[in-house]
């Protein structure tokens, strides 16, 4: 595919896809370098998420690796679609949004129920819609208030005497130094919501939605404009009467994590929010497996499995950690799956096969699988593996999950059905099995 010159202010990339050529004049390369450094560190990446190559004549070539989402660089939005989603019809944001509503806490807004409604919204607008619905529901009785400790002086003692300022009292005996708590609306949550509303107002595309979040920001003008420190924001908890604000709190955290170095100075231009695609896919597969297992009265878990006894030399037990282990009501392992954020060819990669087969052998599971993201319907491929040592046969399935089905309203359910059908299928069915080695 030939490189295409893309005009500012929006650049569309696909993770691990063909590079896109941009004019240097349309892109703040210093801001992009800072964003790369920050996001690479935050997501634990080995390299820059957005690769930049200077090709001369005032042009640079951009390519995205290992991330998905939206990042603001100067006045330019860089949108990165996951490699496993099709960008042909523009619905990738809808699909990613449905995955994120699960992975980021399951705060699915009741007003965003159809693919038609979702497809017309940008990622900032989707977050704004989630924020508005949550705030309208959770703040109906007012925001939670908290106590603020302050040092003050006065002719009457309030709270307790501040012994750290006894020297001041000796010098001015008519003024009592004291420490007192007073009830305030200026809480970390209120400051987070105030700042998040201001951020969203500056980035959403729909005028009505921008006006709605500006009204929330104006209604919180009596609290501090600066958001709490990220660590303080992550410690915010909500009481039972304010649980409706949980989705708004999550949106505030997402924005704060991606705010960059400029938010403290009052710059409300959202600098973006990126996710590690591999982690997003793995967490989503785990969520699907939880629901599929629940249908059968089973449960799932993930944890390191230690096996093997050292019979000679020095060493410790071997270890493997499958992504999902299905267990029955007695706690016995009945199936194992590993999520692979890779393209599925005619057969899985050897290291992936060895990993899941080891887990099945150690746990005593005859049914194991590898799940792959795909952008079109594809039937599972199943292999039967016999043991030359006289052990039981193992069924290995390459299980494709068509994530583009999430563009439909029943998309989640369709993918859960795919995993449920694999769990319920007859072992070594003649219609699906391919003898290994053929």
DRENDO-1510 file (C-alpha; in Angstrom, 1 decimal, always signed):
<recs>
REC; n; res; u; v; w
REC; 1; UNK; +0.0; +0.0; +0.0 .
REC; 2; UNK; +1.4; +3.4; -0.9 .
REC; 3; UNK; +1.9; +6.0; +1.8 .
REC; 4; UNK; -0.9; +8.5; +2.0 .
REC; 5; UNK; -0.5; +12.2; +2.9 .
REC; 6; UNK; -2.9; +13.0; +5.7 .
REC; 7; UNK; -4.0; +16.5; +6.5 .
REC; 8; UNK; -4.2; +18.0; +10.0 .
REC; 9; UNK; -5.9; +18.1; +12.5 .
REC; 10; UNK; -6.7; +14.3; +12.5 .
REC; 11; UNK; -4.4; +11.5; +11.7 .
REC; 12; UNK; -5.7; +7.9; +11.5 .
REC; 13; UNK; -3.3; +5.0; +12.1 .
REC; 14; UNK; -3.8; +1.3; +12.6 .
REC; 15; UNK; -1.6; -0.5; +15.1 .
REC; 16; UNK; +1.2; -2.3; +13.2 .
REC; 17; UNK; -0.4; -1.1; +10.0 .
REC; 18; UNK; +1.0; +0.8; +7.0 .
REC; 19; UNK; +2.8; +4.0; +7.9 .
REC; 20; UNK; +1.1; +7.4; +7.2 .
REC; 21; UNK; +3.0; +10.4; +5.8 .
REC; 22; UNK; +2.4; +13.8; +7.4 .
REC; 23; UNK; +3.8; +17.3; +6.8 .
REC; 24; UNK; +6.1; +18.4; +9.6 .
REC; 25; UNK; +4.4; +21.8; +9.6 .
REC; 26; UNK; +1.2; +20.2; +10.7 .
REC; 27; UNK; +2.6; +18.3; +13.6 .
REC; 28; UNK; +4.3; +19.4; +16.9 .
REC; 29; UNK; +7.2; +16.9; +16.9 .
REC; 30; UNK; +8.4; +18.0; +20.3 .
REC; 31; UNK; +5.0; +17.4; +21.8 .
REC; 32; UNK; +4.9; +14.0; +20.1 .
REC; 33; UNK; +8.3; +13.0; +21.5 .
REC; 34; UNK; +7.1; +14.0; +25.0 .
REC; 35; UNK; +3.8; +12.0; +24.5 .
REC; 36; UNK; +5.8; +9.0; +23.3 .
REC; 37; UNK; +8.1; +9.1; +26.3 .
REC; 38; UNK; +5.2; +9.4; +28.8 .
REC; 39; UNK; +2.9; +6.8; +27.3 .
REC; 40; UNK; +5.8; +4.4; +26.7 .
REC; 41; UNK; +6.6; +4.6; +30.4 .
REC; 42; UNK; +3.0; +4.5; +31.6 .
REC; 43; UNK; +2.2; +1.4; +29.5 .
REC; 44; UNK; +5.5; -0.4; +30.1 .
REC; 45; UNK; +6.4; -0.5; +26.4 .
REC; 46; UNK; +9.8; -1.3; +25.0 .
REC; 47; UNK; +9.7; +1.4; +22.4 .
REC; 48; UNK; +7.8; +4.5; +21.3 .
REC; 49; UNK; +4.1; +3.8; +20.7 .
REC; 50; UNK; +4.2; +6.1; +17.7 .
REC; 51; UNK; +7.2; +5.6; +15.5 .
REC; 52; UNK; +8.5; +8.7; +13.7 .
REC; 53; UNK; +10.7; +8.6; +10.7 .
REC; 54; UNK; +12.0; +11.7; +8.9 .
REC; 55; UNK; +11.9; +11.1; +5.2 .
REC; 56; UNK; +12.9; +14.6; +4.1 .
REC; 57; UNK; +11.2; +17.4; +2.1 .
REC; 58; UNK; +9.3; +18.5; +5.2 .
REC; 59; UNK; +7.6; +15.1; +5.7 .
REC; 60; UNK; +7.6; +12.4; +8.4 .
REC; 61; UNK; +6.3; +8.9; +8.4 .
REC; 62; UNK; +4.2; +7.8; +11.4 .
REC; 63; UNK; +3.5; +4.2; +12.5 .
REC; 64; UNK; +1.7; +2.9; +15.7 .
REC; 65; UNK; +2.9; -0.1; +17.6 .
REC; 66; UNK; +1.4; -1.9; +20.7 .
REC; 67; UNK; -1.3; +0.7; +21.5 .
REC; 68; UNK; -4.8; +1.8; +20.7 .
REC; 69; UNK; -6.8; +4.9; +21.5 .
REC; 70; UNK; -6.5; +8.6; +20.8 .
REC; 71; UNK; -3.7; +11.0; +21.6 .
REC; 72; UNK; -3.6; +14.8; +21.3 .
REC; 73; UNK; -0.4; +16.3; +19.9 .
REC; 74; UNK; -0.6; +20.1; +19.8 .
REC; 75; UNK; -3.8; +20.7; +17.7 .
REC; 76; UNK; -3.7; +17.3; +16.1 .
REC; 77; UNK; -5.6; +14.2; +17.1 .
REC; 78; UNK; -3.9; +10.9; +16.4 .
REC; 79; UNK; -6.4; +8.0; +16.4 .
REC; 80; UNK; -5.0; +4.5; +16.5 .
REC; 81; UNK; -7.2; +1.5; +15.7 .
REC; 82; UNK; -6.3; -1.9; +17.1 .
REC; 83; UNK; -4.7; -4.3; +14.5 .
REC; 84; UNK; -7.5; -6.8; +15.0 .
REC; 85; UNK; -10.3; -4.4; +14.0 .
REC; 86; UNK; -11.4; -3.4; +10.5 .
REC; 87; UNK; -11.2; +0.3; +9.7 .
REC; 88; UNK; -13.0; -0.1; +6.4 .
REC; 89; UNK; -16.4; +1.1; +7.5 .
REC; 90; UNK; -15.3; +3.4; +10.3 .
REC; 91; UNK; -16.9; +1.2; +13.1 .
REC; 92; UNK; -13.7; +0.4; +14.9 .
REC; 93; UNK; -14.3; +3.1; +17.6 .
REC; 94; UNK; -17.7; +1.5; +18.3 .
REC; 95; UNK; -16.0; -1.9; +18.8 .
REC; 96; UNK; -13.2; -0.6; +20.9 .
REC; 97; UNK; -15.7; +1.4; +23.0 .
REC; 98; UNK; -17.7; -1.7; +23.8 .
REC; 99; UNK; -14.5; -3.6; +24.8 .
REC; 100; UNK; -13.4; -0.7; +27.0 .
REC; 101; UNK; -16.8; -0.4; +28.8 .
REC; 102; UNK; -16.1; -3.9; +30.0 .
REC; 103; UNK; -12.4; -3.7; +30.7 .
REC; 104; UNK; -12.5; -0.3; +32.4 .
REC; 105; UNK; -15.2; -1.3; +34.8 .
REC; 106; UNK; -18.3; -2.2; +32.9 .
REC; 107; UNK; -20.0; +1.2; +33.1 .
REC; 108; UNK; -22.2; +0.8; +30.1 .
REC; 109; UNK; -24.5; +3.8; +29.7 .
REC; 110; UNK; -28.2; +3.0; +29.2 .
REC; 111; UNK; -28.5; +5.6; +26.5 .
REC; 112; UNK; -25.7; +4.0; +24.4 .
REC; 113; UNK; -27.5; +0.8; +23.5 .
REC; 114; UNK; -27.3; +0.6; +19.7 .
REC; 115; UNK; -24.5; +0.5; +17.2 .
REC; 116; UNK; -26.2; +3.5; +15.3 .
REC; 117; UNK; -25.9; +5.7; +18.4 .
REC; 118; UNK; -22.3; +4.7; +19.0 .
REC; 119; UNK; -21.0; +4.9; +15.5 .
REC; 120; UNK; -21.6; +8.7; +15.3 .
REC; 121; UNK; -19.6; +9.5; +18.4 .
REC; 122; UNK; -15.9; +10.1; +18.7 .
REC; 123; UNK; -14.0; +8.6; +21.7 .
REC; 124; UNK; -14.0; +11.9; +23.7 .
REC; 125; UNK; -17.8; +12.2; +23.0 .
REC; 126; UNK; -18.3; +8.6; +24.2 .
REC; 127; UNK; -16.5; +9.4; +27.5 .
REC; 128; UNK; -18.5; +12.7; +27.8 .
REC; 129; UNK; -21.8; +10.8; +27.3 .
REC; 130; UNK; -20.8; +8.3; +30.0 .
REC; 131; UNK; -19.7; +11.2; +32.3 .
REC; 132; UNK; -22.9; +13.2; +31.8 .
REC; 133; UNK; -25.2; +10.2; +32.5 .
REC; 134; UNK; -23.3; +9.2; +35.6 .
REC; 135; UNK; -23.1; +12.8; +36.9 .
REC; 136; UNK; -26.8; +13.4; +36.3 .
REC; 137; UNK; -27.7; +10.2; +38.2 .
REC; 138; UNK; -25.2; +10.4; +41.0 .
REC; 139; UNK; -25.2; +14.1; +41.8 .
REC; 140; UNK; -29.0; +14.3; +42.1 .
REC; 141; UNK; -28.6; +14.6; +45.9 .
REC; 142; UNK; -25.5; +16.6; +45.7 .
REC; 143; UNK; -21.8; +15.6; +45.8 .
REC; 144; UNK; -20.3; +13.9; +48.8 .
REC; 145; UNK; -18.8; +16.4; +51.3 .
REC; 146; UNK; -15.7; +15.9; +53.5 .
REC; 147; UNK; -13.9; +17.4; +56.4 .
REC; 148; UNK; -10.9; +19.7; +55.8 .
REC; 149; UNK; -8.4; +20.3; +58.5 .
REC; 150; UNK; -7.1; +23.9; +58.7 .
REC; 151; UNK; -4.8; +26.0; +60.9 .
REC; 152; UNK; -6.3; +29.3; +62.1 .
REC; 153; UNK; -6.3; +31.8; +65.0 .
REC; 154; UNK; -9.1; +33.6; +66.8 .
REC; 155; UNK; -10.3; +35.0; +70.0 .
REC; 156; UNK; -12.2; +31.7; +70.7 .
REC; 157; UNK; -10.8; +28.2; +70.7 .
REC; 158; UNK; -12.2; +26.0; +67.9 .
REC; 159; UNK; -11.1; +22.4; +67.6 .
REC; 160; UNK; -7.9; +21.9; +69.5 .
REC; 161; UNK; -5.0; +24.1; +70.5 .
REC; 162; UNK; -2.2; +24.0; +68.0 .
REC; 163; UNK; +0.8; +23.4; +70.2 .
REC; 164; UNK; +3.2; +23.7; +67.3 .
REC; 165; UNK; +2.5; +27.5; +67.3 .
REC; 166; UNK; +2.7; +28.2; +71.0 .
REC; 167; UNK; +5.4; +30.7; +70.3 .
REC; 168; UNK; +2.9; +32.8; +68.3 .
REC; 169; UNK; +0.5; +32.6; +71.2 .
REC; 170; UNK; +3.1; +34.0; +73.6 .
REC; 171; UNK; +3.8; +36.9; +71.2 .
REC; 172; UNK; +0.1; +37.6; +70.6 .
REC; 173; UNK; -1.8; +36.2; +73.7 .
REC; 174; UNK; -5.1; +37.6; +72.5 .
REC; 175; UNK; -5.1; +35.2; +69.5 .
REC; 176; UNK; -5.5; +31.5; +70.1 .
REC; 177; UNK; -3.8; +29.2; +67.5 .
REC; 178; UNK; -6.0; +26.2; +66.8 .
REC; 179; UNK; -6.5; +23.3; +64.5 .
REC; 180; UNK; -10.1; +22.7; +63.4 .
REC; 181; UNK; -12.0; +20.5; +60.9 .
REC; 182; UNK; -14.8; +22.0; +58.9 .
REC; 183; UNK; -17.2; +20.4; +56.4 .
REC; 184; UNK; -16.5; +21.4; +52.8 .
REC; 185; UNK; -17.6; +20.7; +49.3 .
REC; 186; UNK; -14.1; +21.1; +48.0 .
REC; 187; UNK; -13.2; +17.4; +48.1 .
REC; 188; UNK; -10.8; +15.4; +45.8 .
REC; 189; UNK; -13.8; +13.9; +44.0 .
REC; 190; UNK; -15.3; +17.3; +43.3 .
REC; 191; UNK; -12.1; +18.7; +42.0 .
REC; 192; UNK; -11.6; +15.6; +39.8 .
REC; 193; UNK; -15.1; +16.0; +38.4 .
REC; 194; UNK; -14.7; +19.8; +37.9 .
REC; 195; UNK; -11.4; +19.3; +36.0 .
REC; 196; UNK; -12.8; +16.3; +34.0 .
REC; 197; UNK; -15.8; +18.4; +32.9 .
REC; 198; UNK; -13.5; +21.2; +31.8 .
REC; 199; UNK; -11.3; +18.7; +29.8 .
REC; 200; UNK; -14.3; +17.2; +28.1 .
REC; 201; UNK; -15.8; +20.6; +27.2 .
REC; 202; UNK; -12.6; +21.4; +25.3 .
REC; 203; UNK; -12.5; +18.2; +23.3 .
REC; 204; UNK; -15.9; +16.9; +22.5 .
REC; 205; UNK; -17.2; +17.5; +19.0 .
REC; 206; UNK; -20.9; +17.8; +19.6 .
REC; 207; UNK; -21.9; +21.4; +20.6 .
REC; 208; UNK; -24.8; +20.2; +22.8 .
REC; 209; UNK; -22.6; +17.8; +24.7 .
REC; 210; UNK; -19.9; +20.4; +25.1 .
REC; 211; UNK; -22.4; +22.8; +26.5 .
REC; 212; UNK; -23.7; +20.2; +29.0 .
REC; 213; UNK; -20.3; +19.4; +30.4 .
REC; 214; UNK; -19.5; +23.2; +30.6 .
REC; 215; UNK; -22.6; +23.6; +32.7 .
REC; 216; UNK; -21.3; +20.9; +35.1 .
REC; 217; UNK; -17.9; +22.7; +35.3 .
REC; 218; UNK; -19.7; +26.0; +36.0 .
REC; 219; UNK; -21.7; +24.4; +38.7 .
REC; 220; UNK; -18.5; +23.2; +40.4 .
REC; 221; UNK; -16.8; +26.6; +40.1 .
REC; 222; UNK; -16.8; +26.9; +43.9 .
REC; 223; UNK; -14.3; +24.0; +44.2 .
REC; 224; UNK; -10.6; +24.0; +43.2 .
REC; 225; UNK; -9.7; +24.1; +39.5 .
REC; 226; UNK; -6.7; +21.8; +39.9 .
REC; 227; UNK; -7.4; +18.1; +40.0 .
REC; 228; UNK; -6.1; +15.9; +42.8 .
REC; 229; UNK; -2.8; +14.1; +42.4 .
REC; 230; UNK; -3.3; +10.9; +40.5 .
REC; 231; UNK; -2.5; +8.8; +43.6 .
REC; 232; UNK; -5.1; +10.7; +45.6 .
REC; 233; UNK; -7.6; +10.3; +42.8 .
REC; 234; UNK; -7.1; +6.6; +42.7 .
REC; 235; UNK; -7.9; +6.4; +46.4 .
REC; 236; UNK; -11.3; +8.0; +46.1 .
REC; 237; UNK; -14.1; +5.8; +47.3 .
REC; 238; UNK; -17.9; +6.4; +47.0 .
REC; 239; UNK; -20.5; +5.7; +49.6 .
REC; 240; UNK; -23.7; +3.7; +48.9 .
REC; 241; UNK; -25.7; +6.9; +48.2 .
REC; 242; UNK; -23.3; +8.2; +45.6 .
REC; 243; UNK; -22.5; +5.0; +43.6 .
REC; 244; UNK; -24.1; +6.6; +40.6 .
REC; 245; UNK; -21.0; +8.8; +40.3 .
REC; 246; UNK; -18.7; +5.8; +39.8 .
REC; 247; UNK; -18.7; +6.0; +36.0 .
REC; 248; UNK; -17.9; +9.7; +36.2 .
REC; 249; UNK; -15.1; +9.0; +38.6 .
REC; 250; UNK; -13.7; +6.4; +36.2 .
REC; 251; UNK; -13.8; +8.8; +33.3 .
REC; 252; UNK; -12.0; +11.4; +35.4 .
REC; 253; UNK; -9.3; +8.9; +36.2 .
REC; 254; UNK; -8.9; +8.0; +32.6 .
REC; 255; UNK; -8.5; +11.6; +31.6 .
REC; 256; UNK; -6.1; +12.3; +34.5 .
REC; 257; UNK; -3.9; +9.4; +33.6 .
REC; 258; UNK; -3.6; +10.8; +30.1 .
REC; 259; UNK; -3.5; +14.4; +31.0 .
REC; 260; UNK; +0.3; +14.9; +30.6 .
REC; 261; UNK; +2.4; +17.6; +32.2 .
REC; 262; UNK; +0.2; +20.6; +31.2 .
REC; 263; UNK; -3.0; +20.0; +33.2 .
REC; 264; UNK; -1.6; +21.6; +36.4 .
REC; 265; UNK; -1.3; +25.0; +34.6 .
REC; 266; UNK; -4.9; +25.0; +33.6 .
REC; 267; UNK; -4.5; +23.8; +30.0 .
REC; 268; UNK; -7.7; +21.7; +29.4 .
REC; 269; UNK; -6.7; +20.3; +26.0 .
REC; 270; UNK; -7.0; +16.6; +26.5 .
REC; 271; UNK; -3.6; +15.0; +25.7 .
REC; 272; UNK; -5.1; +11.6; +25.0 .
REC; 273; UNK; -5.8; +8.2; +26.4 .
REC; 274; UNK; -4.0; +5.2; +25.1 .
REC; 275; UNK; -4.3; +1.5; +26.1 .
REC; 276; UNK; -2.0; -1.4; +25.7 .
REC; 277; UNK; -3.8; -3.5; +23.1 .
REC; 278; UNK; -2.4; -6.8; +24.3 .
REC; 279; UNK; -3.6; -6.2; +27.9 .
REC; 280; UNK; -7.0; -4.9; +26.7 .
REC; 281; UNK; -7.6; -8.1; +24.6 .
REC; 282; UNK; -6.4; -10.4; +27.4 .
REC; 283; UNK; -8.7; -8.8; +30.0 .
REC; 284; UNK; -11.6; -8.8; +27.6 .
REC; 285; UNK; -11.2; -12.5; +26.8 .
REC; 286; UNK; -11.1; -13.2; +30.6 .
REC; 287; UNK; -14.4; -11.3; +31.0 .
REC; 288; UNK; -16.0; -13.4; +28.2 .
REC; 289; UNK; -14.8; -16.6; +29.7 .
REC; 290; UNK; -16.3; -15.6; +33.1 .
REC; 291; UNK; -19.7; -15.2; +31.6 .
REC; 292; UNK; -19.4; -18.4; +29.5 .
REC; 293; UNK; -18.4; -20.4; +32.6 .
REC; 294; UNK; -21.2; -18.9; +34.7 .
REC; 295; UNK; -23.8; -20.3; +32.3 .
REC; 296; UNK; -22.5; -23.8; +33.1 .
REC; 297; UNK; -22.2; -23.3; +36.8 .
REC; 298; UNK; -18.4; -23.1; +36.6 .
REC; 299; UNK; -15.9; -20.4; +37.5 .
REC; 300; UNK; -12.6; -19.2; +36.1 .
REC; 301; UNK; -9.3; -18.1; +37.6 .
REC; 302; UNK; -5.8; -17.1; +36.6 .
REC; 303; UNK; -2.7; -17.9; +38.5 .
REC; 304; UNK; +0.8; -19.4; +38.3 .
REC; 305; UNK; +0.9; -23.2; +38.3 .
REC; 306; UNK; +4.0; -24.8; +39.7 .
REC; 307; UNK; +4.9; -28.4; +38.6 .
REC; 308; UNK; +7.7; -30.9; +38.4 .
REC; 309; UNK; +9.9; -32.2; +41.1 .
REC; 310; UNK; +13.7; -31.7; +41.0 .
REC; 311; UNK; +15.2; -35.1; +41.0 .
REC; 312; UNK; +18.8; -34.1; +40.3 .
REC; 313; UNK; +20.9; -31.0; +40.5 .
REC; 314; UNK; +19.9; -27.7; +42.0 .
REC; 315; UNK; +16.8; -25.8; +40.9 .
REC; 316; UNK; +13.2; -25.1; +41.7 .
REC; 317; UNK; +9.8; -26.2; +40.4 .
REC; 318; UNK; +8.8; -25.3; +36.8 .
REC; 319; UNK; +6.0; -22.7; +36.4 .
REC; 320; UNK; +3.4; -21.8; +33.8 .
REC; 321; UNK; +0.5; -19.2; +34.0 .
REC; 322; UNK; -2.4; -19.8; +31.6 .
REC; 323; UNK; -4.7; -16.9; +31.0 .
REC; 324; UNK; -7.9; -18.7; +32.0 .
REC; 325; UNK; -8.5; -21.9; +33.8 .
REC; 326; UNK; -12.1; -23.2; +33.9 .
REC; 327; UNK; -13.1; -25.1; +37.0 .
REC; 328; UNK; -16.2; -27.0; +37.9 .
REC; 329; UNK; -18.2; -26.8; +41.2 .
REC; 330; UNK; -15.7; -29.1; +42.9 .
REC; 331; UNK; -12.8; -26.8; +41.9 .
REC; 332; UNK; -11.4; -29.3; +39.3 .
REC; 333; UNK; -9.8; -27.9; +36.2 .
REC; 334; UNK; -11.9; -28.8; +33.1 .
REC; 335; UNK; -10.5; -26.5; +30.4 .
REC; 336; UNK; -7.7; -24.1; +29.7 .
REC; 337; UNK; -7.4; -21.2; +27.3 .
REC; 338; UNK; -4.7; -18.7; +26.5 .
REC; 339; UNK; -5.5; -15.4; +24.7 .
REC; 340; UNK; -3.1; -14.6; +21.8 .
REC; 341; UNK; -3.0; -11.1; +20.5 .
REC; 342; UNK; -1.7; -12.4; +17.2 .
REC; 343; UNK; -2.9; -13.1; +13.6 .
REC; 344; UNK; -4.1; -16.6; +13.2 .
REC; 345; UNK; -2.7; -18.5; +10.2 .
REC; 346; UNK; -3.2; -22.1; +9.4 .
REC; 347; UNK; -1.8; -23.2; +12.8 .
REC; 348; UNK; -0.7; -21.7; +16.1 .
REC; 349; UNK; +2.9; -20.8; +16.7 .
REC; 350; UNK; +4.9; -23.6; +18.4 .
REC; 351; UNK; +5.7; -21.8; +21.7 .
REC; 352; UNK; +2.0; -20.9; +22.1 .
REC; 353; UNK; +1.0; -24.5; +21.5 .
REC; 354; UNK; +3.6; -25.8; +24.0 .
REC; 355; UNK; +2.5; -23.4; +26.7 .
REC; 356; UNK; -1.2; -24.3; +26.6 .
REC; 357; UNK; -0.5; -28.0; +26.2 .
REC; 358; UNK; +1.7; -28.0; +29.3 .
REC; 359; UNK; -1.0; -26.4; +31.3 .
REC; 360; UNK; -3.6; -28.9; +30.1 .
REC; 361; UNK; -1.2; -31.8; +30.9 .
REC; 362; UNK; -0.3; -30.5; +34.4 .
REC; 363; UNK; -3.9; -29.7; +35.3 .
REC; 364; UNK; -5.4; -32.9; +33.8 .
REC; 365; UNK; -7.5; -31.0; +31.2 .
REC; 366; UNK; -8.2; -32.7; +27.9 .
REC; 367; UNK; -9.7; -29.5; +26.4 .
REC; 368; UNK; -7.4; -26.6; +25.8 .
REC; 369; UNK; -7.6; -23.7; +23.3 .
REC; 370; UNK; -5.9; -20.5; +22.1 .
REC; 371; UNK; -8.2; -17.5; +21.4 .
REC; 372; UNK; -7.3; -15.2; +18.5 .
REC; 373; UNK; -8.9; -11.8; +17.5 .
REC; 374; UNK; -10.3; -11.8; +14.0 .
REC; 375; UNK; -12.3; -9.3; +11.9 .
REC; 376; UNK; -14.6; -11.8; +10.1 .
REC; 377; UNK; -16.4; -15.0; +11.0 .
REC; 378; UNK; -14.2; -18.0; +11.0 .
REC; 379; UNK; -14.8; -21.5; +12.3 .
REC; 380; UNK; -12.6; -23.0; +15.0 .
REC; 381; UNK; -9.9; -25.5; +14.0 .
REC; 382; UNK; -9.5; -28.4; +16.4 .
REC; 383; UNK; -6.6; -30.9; +16.7 .
REC; 384; UNK; -6.4; -34.2; +18.5 .
REC; 385; UNK; -3.1; -34.9; +20.2 .
REC; 386; UNK; -2.3; -38.4; +21.2 .
REC; 387; UNK; +0.4; -39.3; +23.8 .
REC; 388; UNK; +3.0; -41.8; +22.8 .
REC; 389; UNK; +3.5; -42.5; +26.5 .
REC; 390; UNK; +0.0; -43.9; +26.9 .
REC; 391; UNK; -1.7; -40.8; +28.3 .
REC; 392; UNK; -5.1; -39.4; +27.4 .
REC; 393; UNK; -5.6; -37.6; +24.2 .
REC; 394; UNK; -5.9; -33.7; +24.3 .
REC; 395; UNK; -8.1; -31.6; +22.2 .
REC; 396; UNK; -6.5; -28.3; +21.1 .
REC; 397; UNK; -8.6; -25.7; +19.5 .
REC; 398; UNK; -7.7; -22.5; +17.7 .
REC; 399; UNK; -10.7; -20.3; +18.7 .
REC; 400; UNK; -11.2; -17.2; +16.5 .
REC; 401; UNK; -13.2; -14.4; +18.1 .
REC; 402; UNK; -14.8; -12.1; +15.6 .
REC; 403; UNK; -14.5; -8.8; +17.5 .
REC; 404; UNK; -16.2; -6.8; +14.7 .
REC; 405; UNK; -19.4; -8.5; +15.8 .
REC; 406; UNK; -19.3; -5.9; +18.6 .
REC; 407; UNK; -20.5; -3.4; +16.1 .
REC; 408; UNK; -23.9; -5.1; +16.6 .
REC; 409; UNK; -26.0; -4.7; +19.7 .
REC; 410; UNK; -25.8; -8.3; +20.7 .
REC; 411; UNK; -22.0; -8.5; +20.0 .
REC; 412; UNK; -20.9; -9.4; +23.6 .
REC; 413; UNK; -23.5; -12.2; +23.7 .
REC; 414; UNK; -22.3; -13.6; +20.3 .
REC; 415; UNK; -18.7; -13.9; +21.6 .
REC; 416; UNK; -19.8; -15.5; +24.8 .
REC; 417; UNK; -21.8; -18.0; +22.8 .
REC; 418; UNK; -18.6; -18.8; +20.8 .
REC; 419; UNK; -16.7; -19.8; +24.0 .
REC; 420; UNK; -19.8; -21.6; +25.4 .
REC; 421; UNK; -20.1; -23.7; +22.3 .
REC; 422; UNK; -16.4; -24.6; +22.5 .
REC; 423; UNK; -16.9; -25.7; +26.2 .
REC; 424; UNK; -20.0; -27.7; +25.4 .
REC; 425; UNK; -18.9; -29.3; +22.1 .
REC; 426; UNK; -18.5; -33.1; +22.0 .
REC; 427; UNK; -14.9; -34.1; +22.6 .
REC; 428; UNK; -13.2; -35.1; +19.4 .
REC; 429; UNK; -16.2; -34.7; +17.2 .
REC; 430; UNK; -15.5; -36.3; +13.8 .
REC; 431; UNK; -16.9; -33.2; +12.0 .
REC; 432; UNK; -14.5; -30.8; +13.5 .
REC; 433; UNK; -11.3; -32.7; +14.3 .
REC; 434; UNK; -8.2; -32.5; +12.1 .
REC; 435; UNK; -5.7; -35.2; +12.8 .
REC; 436; UNK; -2.5; -33.6; +13.9 .
REC; 437; UNK; +0.2; -33.8; +11.2 .
REC; 438; UNK; -2.2; -33.6; +8.2 .
</recs>
